[in-house]
């Protein structure tokens, strides 16, 4: 299942992509629409600074995060993207009690107010009930070549 444009980069040339027709009655070939969507996404992809900090307190199951895109005055929105999963981050900084661990390997996607998009490197936060864990990542977002690579977690 594809949930983000970056996951389309690994498809071999000429590979057919199917999707539901919207009425749940049949699957239709989405090849042309996928190519148009991918071209639009490539045009919006930017390399820019991103910062991600996450802390998980195992005993209380509280996950705290702080995500920033320095220079983006509009704030934009953040999304956690993993193979087959896409989870909206409700706000750039906050805390939630979560019972389920995060995906094994994920990226943070930032959609800026100007329509551009950027991704962190592959990240991993090992979560366990008996201990706390943290991750801190800062750097330039991934370029098209890095986004095409397999997860490195």
Wavefront OBJ file of the C-alpha trace (Angstrom):
o trace
v 0.000 0.000 0.000
v 1.358 3.417 -0.993
v 0.533 6.281 1.336
v 3.103 8.919 0.337
v 4.643 10.116 -2.923
v 8.152 9.211 -1.740
v 7.071 5.556 -1.769
v 6.349 5.779 -5.503
v 10.006 6.531 -6.298
v 11.027 2.874 -6.062
v 8.505 1.629 -8.607
v 10.085 0.182 -11.742
v 9.402 2.052 -14.993
v 6.145 0.910 -16.536
v 4.843 -0.713 -13.337
v 1.072 -0.439 -13.133
v -0.545 1.159 -10.116
v -4.152 0.452 -9.204
v -6.608 2.208 -6.931
v -10.213 1.903 -5.872
v -12.661 3.650 -8.217
v -14.106 5.617 -5.299
v -17.323 3.639 -5.263
v -15.766 0.405 -4.054
v -16.900 -1.534 -7.107
v -13.643 -2.032 -9.014
v -9.958 -1.291 -9.238
v -8.796 1.088 -11.977
v -5.392 1.771 -13.492
v -4.005 4.961 -11.977
v -0.751 5.045 -13.963
v -1.264 8.430 -15.644
v -2.588 10.051 -12.460
v 0.325 8.657 -10.451
v 2.882 10.018 -12.905
v 1.243 13.471 -12.778
v 1.132 13.385 -8.967
v 4.780 12.332 -8.800
v 5.856 15.114 -11.185
v 4.016 17.694 -9.065
v 5.589 16.299 -5.878
v 9.107 16.402 -7.396
v 8.576 20.065 -8.322
v 7.601 20.857 -4.703
v 10.432 18.851 -3.050
v 12.998 21.074 -1.285
v 16.159 20.521 0.720
v 15.940 22.718 3.819
v 16.752 22.538 7.536
v 14.518 20.374 9.715
v 14.741 19.508 13.417
v 13.071 16.584 15.182
v 13.209 15.769 18.878
v 11.165 12.933 20.406
v 11.175 11.507 23.910
v 9.210 8.508 25.108
v 8.727 7.809 28.809
v 8.142 4.060 28.951
v 6.453 3.768 32.357
v 3.908 6.554 31.668
v 3.651 5.843 27.894
v 3.936 9.577 27.184
v 5.527 10.624 23.895
v 6.794 14.212 23.703
v 7.911 15.796 20.461
v 9.208 19.050 19.046
v 9.470 19.448 15.261
v 10.743 22.562 13.544
v 11.432 23.811 10.045
v 13.622 26.881 10.657
v 12.835 29.622 8.182
v 9.253 28.517 7.508
v 7.317 31.471 8.908
v 3.983 29.852 8.030
v 4.644 26.833 10.234
v 3.256 24.257 7.836
v 2.339 20.784 9.059
v 4.253 17.650 10.001
v 3.432 14.020 9.211
v 5.071 10.791 10.338
v 5.537 8.607 7.240
v 6.494 4.927 7.324
v 6.090 2.149 4.763
v 2.323 1.666 4.539
v 1.544 4.244 7.245
v 0.988 7.974 7.445
v 0.179 9.667 10.765
v -0.604 13.371 11.030
v 1.277 15.117 13.831
v -1.400 17.261 15.523
v 0.960 20.173 16.308
v 4.677 20.939 15.923
v 5.293 20.422 19.664
v 3.275 18.493 22.189
v 2.761 15.320 24.175
v 0.384 12.358 24.029
v -0.034 9.130 25.905
v 0.301 6.362 23.329
v -0.100 2.631 23.904
v 1.238 1.409 20.556
v 4.880 1.896 19.556
v 5.782 4.052 16.589
v 6.664 2.254 13.350
v 10.116 0.633 13.399
v 11.478 3.042 10.806
v 9.943 6.363 9.767
v 10.544 9.813 8.301
v 9.051 13.131 9.289
v 7.504 14.984 6.353
v 7.073 18.754 6.492
v 4.546 20.432 4.199
v 5.365 24.147 4.250
v 2.823 26.930 3.909
v 4.237 27.741 0.445
v 3.349 24.236 -0.815
v 6.878 22.825 -0.739
v 7.660 19.520 0.972
v 10.731 18.164 2.808
v 11.606 14.921 4.612
v 13.900 13.997 7.483
v 16.355 11.144 7.201
v 15.078 7.715 8.298
v 14.496 7.791 12.047
v 13.932 5.183 14.748
v 12.697 5.548 18.315
v 12.853 2.300 20.256
v 9.947 2.333 22.672
v 9.629 0.033 25.675
v 7.425 0.145 28.775
v 10.314 -0.409 31.174
v 12.590 2.442 30.049
v 12.670 5.849 28.444
v 14.141 6.617 25.044
v 14.860 9.655 22.923
v 15.921 10.724 19.471
v 17.238 14.014 18.239
v 17.872 14.745 14.589
v 18.732 18.008 12.873
v 20.047 18.605 9.421
v 19.189 19.306 5.865
v 16.209 17.364 4.598
v 16.708 14.481 2.190
v 17.172 15.081 -1.527
v 15.509 13.051 -4.279
v 18.336 10.501 -4.443
v 18.249 9.855 -0.681
v 14.454 9.535 -0.737
v 14.764 6.846 -3.412
v 16.888 4.626 -1.144
v 15.522 1.824 1.019
v 15.001 2.483 4.762
v 18.235 2.543 6.759
v 17.016 1.653 10.234
l 1 2 3 4 5 6 7 8 9 10 11 12 13 14 15 16 17 18 19 20 21 22 23 24 25 26 27 28 29 30 31 32 33 34 35 36 37 38 39 40 41 42 43 44 45 46 47 48 49 50 51 52 53 54 55 56 57 58 59 60 61 62 63 64 65 66 67 68 69 70 71 72 73 74 75 76 77 78 79 80 81 82 83 84 85 86 87 88 89 90 91 92 93 94 95 96 97 98 99 100 101 102 103 104 105 106 107 108 109 110 111 112 113 114 115 116 117 118 119 120 121 122 123 124 125 126 127 128 129 130 131 132 133 134 135 136 137 138 139 140 141 142 143 144 145 146 147 148 149 150 151 152 153
